[in-house]
C-alpha cells in the first residue's frame, strides 16, 4: 500500500479553558468561541438550515465569515450506541486528548484532505472533561448539493457507471489505508455533479496494513444495502448493482 500521508500544515489553533479543550482551523474560524460547538449557539443566530436524525441530532449550519463568504457546516455531538449508550449516553472514558473521539476524527479528516480524498473538511472540535469522562463535539464542512445514497435509492435507480464510480472511490480510500468503521449506504453521498463522497469517520483510522479489514469494510456495506432494501418500500437496489460496485472497486 502507499505510505501514510504527511499531513500538510494548516493554520490550526488551540483553545483551552478549565475543563474544555478545543482545536480549530483559523482559516475558517477567525474568531473562535467554544459555544460554536453547541446547537443552541447557532439556533440563537438563526443559522440552523436543517438537521438529520441518527443517535442524536446533526445540525446543518449556514453562516458568513468576516469577509461575508457563506460557510456551510455540520455540527455533530458524539453519542454511544448499543446497550451501553442507554446507560451513559454521551460520556466516554478520558485517556488523553489525542485519543478522544472528536480529536481522532478531526485529525483523520485532516489527513484525508491532505490526500485529496473526497471527505469533509475539519473545522473544529471540542472535548469537555467531567471527572474520569469526557463529552465531544465536531464541526466539519457540509458537502454541498449532495444526497446520501439511501435517500437517492429511495426515489430512483442509478446507472451502472455511477455504481462503478462508487466502488472506485471506496478503493481510493482503502489504497491510502483509510479504515471507515461504519461504511454504509447512509455515509456515501453523491452531489449534483455525480461526485462521490464518504462521510462520518467516527472511530475510523489510517492503517499501515490492508490485511482483511478492507474485505470486512465491503461486507459491512453490502449488509447495509440488504438491510435498507428490506426496510424501504421500492428501494432501488438489486444484487446486480453490488456486482457493478465491485467491478469499479476491482478495476
Secondary structure, DSSP 8 states (H G I E B T S, - for coil): -----------EEEEEETTEEEEEETTT-SS--GGGGSHHHHHHTT-EEEEEESSSEEEEEEEE-TTS-EEEEEEEE----HHHHHHHTT-EE-S-GGGSHHHHHHHHHHHHHHTT-S---EEEEEEEEETTEEEEEEEEE--TTEEEHHHHHTT----HHHHHHHHHHHHHHHHTTEE-TT--GGGEEEETT--EEE---TT-EE-S--SSHHHHHHHHHHHHHHHHHHHSTT----HHHHHHHHHHHH-
